Amino acid sequence: MIDPVVRVDGIRKMYGRLVAVDGVSFEVQRGEIFGLIGPNGAGKTTTLECVEGVRRPDGGSIAVLGLDPIRDRRALQRRIGVQLQSAQLQKRITVGEAIDLWRSLYDSPLDGAALLDQLGLAAKRDAWFMTLSGGQRQRLFVALALVNDPEVVFLDELTTGLDPQARRAIWALVRGIRDRGKTVVLTTHSMEEAERLCDRVAIIDHGRIVEIDSPEALVARHFPAGRIAISDTKWLPPTLEDVFLKVTGDAMRD
């Protein structure tokens, strides 16, 4: 059996009396796009930050590429790429300067010019960060997360606030990352995004994992075929959002 790239076992994280993450467990296999989905405040970002080593969990255990994110932080940082939810740069740093700065932090970084070209930012190399559009900024943050040629890439709410065209462009970039043999772990509250990108998803609500499976399997399990409803409005098939509403509601009733 192949060892998972990420193994999370029963982690907890509290802020005072608030339990933000309550016994979360999951595994991520090499080469897959794995998503943590749920509403704002569900515990997605805190969970991801614990896995990245940004926060120390209060309980449980985490292994990423066989390393402990806290104890082996320096070694792990050289093998992963991270895009934070609240990422920001200086207003007057140029795209090229940002790439060069990040490249200087690693022993064997990717070619910066080639990376910008792949992400459609070559023409913006001399542009200040403050002049970039929302989609261009997100592509730059993806570039910075990839500059060390990581084995695992963590993306936190990557497309929040983007218009539909920019969001689709970012989705194509994420699929391209996986196609290059990388493992991607992302958080999102967009059910459409999870359906389009993820091989498997973990539905998280109130700090707990409710269910884990592929988007297709979740829809099929909770909305099995065999019944057709006809009304005056156009019928639409069940979506991952329907599944989330059902399983979280069932969990709360239990």
C-alpha positions in Angstrom: 0.0 0.0 0.0 1.4 3.4 -0.9 1.9 5.7 2.0 -0.1 8.9 1.9 1.6 12.2 1.2 -0.4 13.9 4.0 -1.7 12.1 7.0 -3.8 14.0 9.6 -5.0 12.0 12.7 -7.4 13.5 15.2 -6.1 17.1 15.3 -7.7 19.7 17.5 -7.1 23.4 17.7 -8.7 25.8 20.2 -8.7 29.6 20.5 -9.6 30.2 24.1 -12.9 28.3 24.6 -13.6 28.2 20.9 -13.0 24.8 19.4 -12.0 25.6 15.8 -10.9 22.1 14.8 -12.3 19.1 16.6 -10.7 15.7 15.9 -10.1 16.1 12.2 -8.6 13.1 10.3 -7.9 12.5 6.6 -5.2 11.3 4.2 -4.1 12.7 0.9 -2.5 10.4 -1.8 0.3 11.4 -4.1 -0.9 13.2 -7.3 -4.4 14.0 -6.3 -6.3 17.2 -5.7 -7.8 17.0 -2.3 -10.3 19.6 -1.1 -11.5 20.8 2.3 -14.9 22.3 1.6 -17.4 24.1 3.9 -18.8 27.4 4.9 -16.8 30.3 6.3 -15.8 29.5 9.9 -16.0 25.8 9.4 -12.3 25.2 10.4 -10.8 24.8 6.9 -8.1 27.4 7.1 -7.1 26.5 10.6 -6.8 22.8 9.6 -4.7 23.7 6.6 -2.4 26.1 8.6 -1.8 23.2 11.1 -0.9 20.9 8.2 1.5 23.6 6.7 3.2 24.2 10.1 1.9 27.7 10.4 -0.1 26.8 13.5 0.6 24.2 16.2 -2.3 21.9 16.9 -3.4 21.3 20.4 -3.8 17.6 19.9 -3.5 14.8 17.3 -0.7 14.2 14.8 0.3 15.4 11.3 2.8 14.0 8.8 3.5 15.7 5.5 6.0 13.8 3.2 6.9 11.8 6.4 7.8 15.0 8.3 6.3 16.7 11.3 5.2 20.2 10.2 6.4 21.7 13.5 9.4 19.6 14.5 10.7 19.4 10.9 9.5 22.8 9.7 12.7 23.9 8.0 13.1 20.6 6.0 9.4 20.6 5.1 9.3 24.2 3.9 11.8 23.3 1.1 9.5 20.6 -0.2 6.1 22.3 -0.1 4.5 25.4 -1.6 2.0 27.5 0.2 -0.5 30.2 -0.9 -2.1 31.8 2.2 -5.7 33.0 2.3 -4.6 36.6 3.2 -1.4 36.8 1.1 -0.1 40.3 0.4 3.0 41.9 -1.0 4.4 45.5 -0.9 2.6 47.8 -3.2 5.7 48.9 -5.1 7.4 45.6 -5.6 7.4 44.4 -9.2 6.4 41.0 -10.3 9.9 40.2 -11.4 11.4 41.4 -8.1 8.9 39.2 -6.1 9.9 36.1 -8.1 13.6 36.9 -7.7 13.2 37.4 -4.0 11.4 34.1 -3.5 13.9 32.3 -5.7 16.8 33.6 -3.5 15.4 31.6 -0.6 15.9 28.2 -2.2 19.0 26.2 -3.3 17.4 24.9 -6.6 14.5 27.2 -7.6 12.7 27.0 -10.9 13.5 29.5 -13.7 11.6 32.6 -12.8 11.1 33.9 -16.3 9.8 30.5 -17.5 7.4 30.3 -14.5 6.0 33.7 -15.2 5.5 32.8 -18.9 3.7 29.6 -18.0 1.3 31.5 -15.7 0.7 34.2 -18.2 2.6 36.9 -16.3 5.6 37.5 -18.6 4.2 40.8 -19.8 3.7 41.9 -16.2 7.3 41.3 -15.1 8.0 45.0 -14.6 4.5 45.9 -13.2 4.1 46.9 -9.6 2.0 44.6 -7.5 -0.5 47.3 -6.8 -1.4 47.6 -10.5 -2.3 43.9 -10.9 -5.9 42.7 -11.3 -7.3 40.2 -8.7 -6.7 37.3 -11.1 -3.1 38.4 -11.9 -2.3 38.7 -8.2 -3.6 35.2 -7.5 -1.5 33.9 -10.4 1.5 35.6 -8.9 0.8 34.0 -5.6 0.6 30.6 -7.3 4.0 31.3 -9.0 5.5 32.1 -5.6 4.1 28.9 -4.2 5.7 26.9 -7.1 9.0 28.6 -7.3 10.8 26.0 -5.2 9.3 23.2 -7.4 7.4 21.7 -4.4 6.1 18.2 -4.1 2.9 19.3 -2.3 1.1 22.6 -2.9 -1.4 24.1 -0.4 -3.9 26.6 -1.7 -6.2 28.4 0.7 -9.4 30.0 -0.8 -7.5 30.7 -4.0 -10.4 32.1 -6.1 -12.3 34.1 -3.4 -13.4 37.4 -4.8 -12.5 36.7 -8.4 -14.8 37.2 -11.4 -16.0 34.1 -13.3 -13.4 34.4 -16.1 -10.5 34.8 -13.7 -11.8 31.9 -11.5 -11.8 29.6 -14.5 -8.3 30.6 -15.5 -7.1 29.8 -11.9 -8.9 26.4 -12.1 -6.9 25.6 -15.3 -3.7 26.5 -13.4 -4.5 24.2 -10.5 -5.2 21.3 -12.9 -1.9 22.1 -14.6 -0.1 21.8 -11.3 -1.5 18.3 -10.8 -0.7 17.4 -14.4 2.9 18.1 -13.6 2.9 15.4 -10.9 2.3 17.6 -7.9 -0.2 16.9 -5.1 -2.6 19.7 -4.3 -4.5 20.4 -1.1 -7.0 23.2 -1.2 -9.7 24.8 0.8 -12.8 26.4 -0.7 -16.4 27.3 0.2 -17.4 27.0 -3.5 -19.1 23.7 -4.2 -18.7 24.3 -7.9 -15.0 24.7 -7.5 -14.7 21.5 -5.5 -16.7 19.6 -8.1 -14.6 20.9 -11.0 -11.2 20.4 -9.4 -11.1 17.8 -6.7 -10.5 14.1 -6.9 -11.8 13.8 -3.4 -13.3 16.2 -0.9 -13.7 16.3 2.9 -16.8 18.1 3.9 -16.0 20.0 7.1 -18.5 21.8 9.4 -18.2 23.2 12.9 -14.6 21.9 13.0 -15.4 18.3 12.2 -15.1 16.2 9.1 -18.6 15.1 8.1 -17.8 12.9 5.1 -14.9 12.2 2.7 -15.3 10.9 -0.9 -15.1 11.9 -4.5 -17.7 14.6 -5.5 -19.3 12.1 -7.9 -19.6 9.4 -5.2 -21.1 11.9 -2.7 -23.8 13.0 -5.2 -24.6 9.5 -6.2 -24.8 8.3 -2.6 -27.0 11.0 -1.2 -29.1 11.6 -4.4 -29.3 8.2 -6.1 -30.8 7.9 -9.5 -34.3 6.4 -10.0 -36.5 9.4 -9.3 -37.3 12.3 -11.6 -39.0 15.4 -10.4 -40.8 17.6 -12.9 -42.0 21.1 -12.1 -42.7 24.4 -13.8 -39.0 25.4 -13.5 -36.1 23.8 -15.3 -34.9 20.6 -13.5 -31.3 20.6 -12.5 -29.3 17.5 -11.2 -28.1 17.4 -7.6 -24.8 19.2 -6.9 -22.2 19.0 -4.3 -23.9 21.9 -2.6 -27.0 19.8 -2.2 -24.9 17.0 -0.7 -23.3 19.4 1.8 -26.6 20.8 2.9 -27.9 17.2 3.4 -25.0 15.6 5.2 -24.3 18.6 7.5 -28.0 18.7 8.3 -28.0 15.0 9.1 -24.9 15.3 11.2 -26.4 18.1 13.3 -29.6 16.1 13.9 -27.5 13.2 15.0 
